[in-house]
Amino acid sequence: MNICVLGVGYVGLTTAAVFADLGNEVICIDIDEVKLENLKQGIMPIYEPGLKEIVLRNIAEERLLFTTDTAKGVANSEVIFICVGTPPKESGETDLSQIESAAKNIAKSLNSYKIIVNKSTVPVGTGDFVRRTIEEHREAEVNFDVVSNPEFLREGSAIQDTFEPDRVVIGAPNKKVALKLLELYAALERPMLITDVYSAEMIKYASNSFLAMKISFANAIAQLCEGVGADVTVVTKGMGADQRIGKQFLNAGIGFGGSCFPKDVESLIHTSGSFGYDFKMLKEVMAVNRSMVPHIMTRIDELVGDLNGKIIGILGLAFKPNTDDIRESKAIDLIKELLDKGATIKAYDPQAMELTQEVLPTIEYCSSPYEVAEHADAIVLATEWREFKALNMERIRNSMKTPIMLDGRNFYNPDDKTRLGFTYYGVGRGVFKPQ
């Protein structure tokens, strides 16, 4: 099938690469000429395991093309995916300006019947908005249909999630259009859910908001566990063993970040308000999430004392492991709080330091976790990169000024660390002194 993908960001590039790998002819459109030239040379705009290999393979086999020519992409394609950015406004409302621009560009290039697919995360009613925009700006009386096909990709495992999704949601205006999308996804042999367009648009926001709610619930329970002397990792393990609850997204920590959960929850709150429903539950989800960095700061103050002039090491800067994405990263929020209190920051991340330097140019970026630990008054693990599990902790301890570790992701075993001489704090677990 001939496919056009508008927007070569995280979702667009992954979607295009996988569809090409399934044997389709894919044309990727983006306004950023430098990004497109870099892609042709195998330079990825994002870090995502496995993505580079798929992109290069399909470029070599001429199934994956990159261009700024929207007319060419639209004219030569049967299905057009809109994968542009939908950032939040200050009010929490979703900014649809890039969606509108994409729709106008499609309208100008329509030459025959097309299926236009919203894959960007968009609020309910965006399908209608895209249809109206195209109808108002099309230069020829050509028929088209608009479909909602939300993505459910997790950064760090996007390739696997695209090849092996839990479900493919297709919100189509009629059966004929739905069957065409089913044909496109048939090679994946995954469960398909056919819905109306409004329901498909809601599924994405409802799913992400529910997962965010699970994280905030775990973090609320974690704060209570510290008060009563319980261990949140044991509590959530017991909860997750119940099949009605499930163990995923019940990990307490310093809070969720990234480009999806914060934005999508705020967008659903805004959408709810515009339809007359005050979604208080989701407002509390965000309130709990915002409370986690101040909560960790309180523990740092208790363990380290006056932070003015103290050296605090930060392990991890990306909002989660296996990505270089620092959007809404709690590590960044924590560093800003520490800097405000006069601390000196040393940091290391396997992938995210270059991007972090653009927003935090004054902190010290280190070549390894061991350099971070040198003369540090405390270390905070903020992102649970796998390589941090295999660190030589005796070497870490011996190079620190005071062996204090705050585990923002409950990544380590407290007993192991205290046996090595660390004072250890885990979210929802409390403080453990050296044995």
N, C-alpha and C positions, 0 to 999 in steps of 0.2 A: 504494500500500500504506500502511496505517496503522502508524506506527512510534512507539515510545516510547524515549527516551534518558535513562537515569539517570546524572546527573553532567554538569555543564556546565563541565568543565575543558577542557584543551587538546584531548584526544582527543574528548570528548563533543560539544563545540561544533562542532568541525570536521566530525565525522561527521554530526551533525544538519543542519548547514547544507548540506552537499553532497547528502545524501539528499533534503532539501526541494527543492533546486535541480533534482533529477532528476524532480520531480513528485510526490513522496510527501507525505503529511500527517504531520508530525512534532511530537510533544509532548515538550518537554525538561523534566526534573524535576531540581530541586536544592533543598537545604535553605537555601541562602543567599538570602534574600529581596532583599537589597540588590543582589546580583549580577544577579538576574533583572530587577529594576526597571531597572537600568542597561542591561541588554541590550535591553529594550524601547525604551529611548531611544537606542539605537545606541552605547552606551558599552561597549567590549569589555574583558573582564577580562585579555586577553593581547594582545600585539602579534604579528600574523601577517599578512603581506602578502596582500591580497585578501579576507580573511575578513569584514571589516566590510561590504563592499559586498554580499556574498552574503547575510549575515544580514539586512541591512536590506531587500534585495529580497524575500526570502521572508517576512519579517514583513509587509511591505506587501501581499503577495499571499495572506496568511493561510494559508500552508502551514507556518509555523514558529511554534509557541506555546511560552511559558515559564510554568511554574507550580510551586508546591511541593506540589501535590495528586497524590501517587503513585497513589492509587486511580483518579483520573480518567485518568491516562496509561495505566495498565496495562489498565483495563477497555476502553478505546477502541482498543487496539492489537493487531495480529496478531503483531508481532515486537518484543521488548523488548531493547534493548542496555544492558548494564551497562558503564559507562565511568567508574567511580569511581577514586579514587586507591589505589595499592598501594605505599605507601612502605616503605623498608627498616627493619627493626629493627636494633639495635646489632650483633646477631649476624650480620647479612647476610640473615637469613630475611625473606621478604616478609610484611608486615602485611596480613592479609586482613580486618581488622575492618570496613572500609567495604564490602567485597564481601558479608560476612555480613549487614550491616545492610540492604543493597540487596535481598538474597535474602529476608530476613524481610519487608520491605515489599511485595515482589512477592507473596509467599505470602498475605498478608492480603487482597490485592486480586484474586486470581485469580477470574475469573468464567466463563472458557471456555478452550479449548485455546490455549496460547501457545507460541511459540518464544522461549526466553531465550538471549541471545547474550552470552558473555563477550568483550568487546573490550578490557577492561583487560589489562595485562600481568600474567599470573598463572602460578605454577609448575604443573608437572604434577600432576594430581589435583584441581585447583580445580573443574573441571566436576562431579566427583563430590561435592565439598563443597557446591556450590551446590544440586545436586539434593537432597542429604540435608537441607539447611537448609530448602528450600521444602517438602519432604514433611513435615517435622516441624512446620511452622508454618502450613501452608495451612488455611483454615477451611472449604473445600469440596473434595470429592473430584473435582478437575479435573485432567485430564491436561496434561502439558507436556513439552517436550524442552529439553535444554541443549546449546548449540553453542559451540564455540570458533572465534572469527573474529579472530585477532590483527591489530593495526594495525602498519603499517610506515611511519609518518609521520616526516618529518624537519622539525624546527622551522625555520621560514624558508621552507619550500617545501611546507607541509602540504596546501594546496589542490590544487596540481598532483599531489602524491603520492596524494591521495584520488581525483581524477578519472582519473589515469593510473598506477595501481599496476603494479609489475613483475609482480605476481601477487596474486590474492585467495585466501587460504587459508581453507577451510571444514572444520572438524573436526566431523562430524555423527555421531549415533548410528545413523542409518539413511538410506536413499536418499531417502525422501519428504521428510525435513527438509532434506537437502542441496539438493534441487531447489527448495524454497521460497526458500532463500537465493540460489541461482543466479538465480532469477527477479528477486530484488531487485537483484542486481549486473549483470544482463544488459545494462542500458543503457550500462555502461562499456565493454563489448566488450574486456575484458582477459583474460589467461590465468587460468583457475580451477584450483585444486588441491583436490580433495576427499580428505580423510583421516579417520581416526578422531580422536576428541577428544584423546587423549593426544599423538599425533604433532603435531597443530596447536599444542598448548600448548608442545611442545618446540621447534618451528620458530622461534618468536619469540625465545626465549632463545638458541638455537644461532646464529641469524643475528646478533643484536646482539653476542654474545660473540666470534664470528669477526671481525666488523668491528673490535671493540675490540682484538683480537689483532693485526690488521694495523697499527693505529695504533701500538701498543706495539712491534711489531717494527720499524717505521720509526724510532721514537724510540730503540730500542736500537742500531740501525745508525747512527743519527745520532751517538750518543755515541762509537761506534767511529770514525766518519768524522773527528771532530774530532781524535782521537788519531793517525790515520794520514795526515791531510792531504787526505782526499777530500771531495767535495761531495755531501751526502746528496740534494740535489735532482736531481743528475745520476744518482746511483745508483738512486734510486727511479723515475726516469723510465725508465731502462734495464730495471728490473725490471717496471714496469707495462706496458711494450710487449709483454711476453710475455702472450698471451691467457689462458694458464692462471693468471696472477696477477692481471692487471688493475690499472689505475692508481688506482682509487678507494680512499680511506682509507689511502693510503700516504704521506700528508703528515706529515713530522716537525714537531714543535712543542712547546709547553709542556704538552701532555697533553690528554686528553679529559675532558669534564665533562657537565653537563646532567642531565636527569631519567631518562635511559634507560641508557646504557652502564655507568656505575659501579654503579647499582642492579641491573641485569640480570645483570651478570657475578657480582656478589657473591651474588645469589640462586641462580644456577646452581651456584656453588661450594657453597652451603649445601645445595641439593637433592641434589647429587652425594654429599655427605658423609652425608646421611640415608639414602641407598641403598647406602652402603658403598664409594663410589669417591672417592678423594682426587684431585681435579682440579688437580694441581700446575701444569699449563700455565696455567690461568686465574689461579691465585694469582700466578704470575710476571707475567702481563699487568697485574694491579693493582699489583704491586710496581714495575714499570717506569713505570707512569703516575704513581705517587706520587713517583718519583725525579726527575721533570722540573722541578718548581719548585725543589728544592734545587740541581739542576744549573744552572738559570738564575741562582740566587742566587750561586753560585760565580763565574760569569762577571761578574755585576754587581760583586761584591767586587773582582775582579781589575782591572776597567776603571775603577771609580769610587773604590775605596779605602774608607776608613772611612766608613760611611754615616750616622753620627750627625750630624744637622743638614743633611744633603744633601737636595736637592729632586729627587725622581724623578717624572717624568711618566708616566702610564699612558694609553695609547690603547686603549680597549675594555674593557668590564666584563662584558658578556654572555658566556656560555660559547661562543657562536658568533655570526656575523653574522645579521642579519635576524630577531632575536628579542630580547625583553627579559628572557629567562630567565637568572638568575644562579645557579641550582642547580648545585652542584659546579663552579662556575666557577674555572678556574685563575688568572684575573686576581685574584679575591678572595683566593685562597690566597697568591698572590705578594705582594699588598699587605699582608696580615697579617704575612708574614715581614719585609718591608721596615720596617713600623712597629715590629716587635720590635727592629730594629737601629737605631732612632732616626731613620729617614728621614722627611722630610716628603713627603706624597703629594698630587699634583695629578692629577685624572683627568677624562676625558671619554668618554662613550658616547652615540650618537644616541638610544638607547631605554631603556637600563638604569639610568640614574642614580637615578631615583626609588626603585626597588627596592633599589639598593645602599645608599642613605642609611639604610635601616632596619637594615642590618647593619654598616655602616662610617660612622657619623655624624660622625666627627672629621676625615676627610680633606677636601681642598678640591675641590669639583666645579666644573668650568669650563664656559664657554659654547661653547668651540670648541677644536680641537687647538692653535690658535695661542696661546691663553691657557695651555694646559697647558705649552707650550714655554718660556714666559717665565721666564728665570733658572734653568731646570732644569739639573741636573748630568748628567742622562741621561734618555732617553725609552725606554720599553718598549712595543712594539706587542704587545698581548695578544689582540686580537680583530680579524680581518681584514675590517672593514667596507669596502665598496667605496669609500666617499667618502674613505677614508684614502689611496687610491692617487693621487688627484688633488690632494693637498696641495702648496702652494708650499713646497718644501723649503729654498729659500734663505731664505725668511722664517723658517721653523722654526729653521734653523741660526743665523741672525743674532740670534734672540731668546734662545737658550740660553746658559747660562754656559759649559758645555763641550759641544760637539757629539758626544755619544756616543749611538748608537742600538742597542738590542738588539731584534732582530726575532724575536719569539716565534712567528711563523707563517711565516717565510721568504716574506714578502709582497713584499719589495722586491728589486731588483737591487743586489748589493753594489757593483759598479763605478759605478753611477749615484750612489750615496750617497758613496762615497769621493771621486769627482770633485768633489762639492760641499763636501768638507771634513769629512765625518763619519768618526768611527771607528765601524765597523759590525760587529755580531756577528749571525750567523744560526745557528739550531740545526742542528748537524751540518754547518756550513759553516766555522765558525771566525771569527776576528777579521780584519778588513780595515782597514788604516790609510789615512789620506788620501793621495791621489796627489800 
